C-alpha cells in the first residue's frame, strides 16, 4: 500500500537524520525536517483520495480499507506525543470518513 511505503520511507529518513544530528548544524537539520514534511504530503494526499472514495463507495470498499489502509492511520494515533498536528488531523479525518461512510467490516 502506498501509505505504508511512504511511512517506511519517512522512518528510514528519520533514522538517518538522527544519526547525522551530531554532525550537522541547525540550518541543515531544518532542511531535513522540511524534507520529512514533504514526505508527509504524500500521506495527506492519499488520505484525501481515500476519504473521497469512502464518501462515494464506502459500502463497497469498507472491507479492503479496513484491512489495508485504516491500520496505518490508526497507528498514528497511538503515540500522539511525538506526532505533528497535521499527522493527527489526517488520521482523525480519515477515521471520521470511515465511521461516517463505511460499514462494520471496517472495524471488525
N, C-alpha and C positions, 0 to 999 in steps of 0.2 A: 504494500500500500504506500502511496506517495507520502502521506503524513509520517508514517513510521520511518521512511527513508530520510526525510528531512530532519526528523528528530534525532536520528542516529548521526547524521552529518553534523548537526549542532552540538551534540555531545562530544563527538570527536574533536571539533574545533575548540570547544570549551576546555577540553583536556590539554590540548596543545598550548592554549593561551595560559593556562595555569603553570605549565612547565616553563614557559618563556617569561612569566611575570617578573622573575628576579633579574632578568637581563634586558628588559626594555623600559623605556620611560613612560610617563603618564600619557603623553600625546599618542604614542604608538598603541598603548592599551586602550585608549578611547577609540582609535581606529578599529581595533579588533572587536570591541564591544558593539560598535555601529555595524560591523560586518555580521555579527550574530543577529542583530535586529533585522537585517536584510534577509537572512535565512528564515527568520520567523515570519516574514511576509508571505512566504510560500505556504506556511501552515495556515495563515489567516485567509489566503485566497482559497485554499482547499476547504476551509470551514464555510466560507461564503457559498461556494459552489454546492457543497453537500447540504448546507442548510436550505438552499433553493430546491434541491432535489427532494429533500424531506418534505418541504411545503407542497410540492406538486405530485410526488409519488410515494408519500410516506408509507402507506399500507403495503405497497408492492416491494419496497426495498428495506423495510424495517429489519428483517432477519439478517441480511447481509451487513447493514450498517451496525447492528448490534454486535456482530461477531468481529468485523474488521476495523471499524472506524471509531465507534463510541469509546472503546477502552483507551485509545490514545488520548482522547480529550479528557476522559475521566481521570487518568493518571496524573494529569497536570494539576488537578485539584487536591491531590494527596498531600503535597508539601508546599503550601502556598507561601511560606516564609521566604523561599528563595526564588519565587516567580515574579516576573514583571506584571504590571497591571494589565497590559494588553494580552498577555498569555491567559490570564484568568478570565478576562472578558470573552475572549474567543471560545474558551472551553464552556463557560456558562451559557453563552449564546447558542452554541451547538446543542448542548444538552437540553436547553429550553425548546429548541426546534424539534428535537427527538421526542420530548414529552408531549408537545402540542400536536405534532403531526404523525407520530409513529404509533405503533401498536404494542401490545405487551411482549411481542417477540424481542423487542429491543432490550428489555430489562430482565429477561429470564436467564 
